[in-house]
Amino acid sequence: MERARLLNFTSDLISARVLDDPADVPIVGAGIVMNVAPTRAFTSGSQRSILPALSSTILRQATVTGEKLIVLTIESPALQEAQLVHRGWTNFFDSRSDSPVLLKSPQDRLGTVKLNCAEILGTADDANERALFEVRANLWFSPAGTDCGIHNQHDFIEVHTQVLGRGRMQKFMSDSHDTLYEDQLLSPGNTNPIPFCIGVGGTFHYPWHQYHADTDCVWLAVEYHRI
């Protein structure tokens, strides 16, 4: 039975809702559709197409079918930092003068999914094991030119979907910008192609990485927390 609800970071600027078990649900107008489930979803317009697990697309006047989907609708394409702060977004770095602007929306919990980490991460670890994960999601904002901070620690699997502007996920050999070795470019509707981490003994190992905003950017972060 299909269910739908607005996420707690929806606003008059960006509308966000989660669809559970939708069957040929119409996307009215244009929307970014993110398949947050480990199973493939389907889009239908002039033909039926696959939307792979942990991937996204932009749909206009089409329908979607799947296990768990996020649909984002842009209500105001020209966002400003002050508008987001007014709507409850907070600075991840606590507004320290020497830190970048990295605003985070409230985070919502979307329920659970069963993941096979070997399939999702492309590794041999726990190859036949399916584990229960809680799905969490929130939006981020940074202004043009922002390096959002090189790091390599997460206790969850994450992917990023571009909502507004253009940015990139970057990988580094160490905690230094001059060791950059991979750029994954993101434009609206794109999700980085595979989570950066590898699964080792039930934990997740990340390379040094960061998000970089080429323009003023809003992006969606989807996290998978092992239960």
Secondary structure, 3 states (H helix, E strand, C coil): CCEEEECCCCCCCEEEEEEECCCCEEEEEEEEEEECCCCCEEEECCCEEEECCCEEEEEEEEEEECCEEEEEEECCCCCCHHHHHHCCCEECCCCCCCCCCCEECCCEEEEEEEEEHHHHHCCCCCCCCEEEEEEEEEEEEECCCCECCCECCCCCEEEEEEEECCEEEEEECCCCHHHEEEEEEECCCCECCCCCCEEECCEEECCEEEEEECCCEEEEEEEEEEC
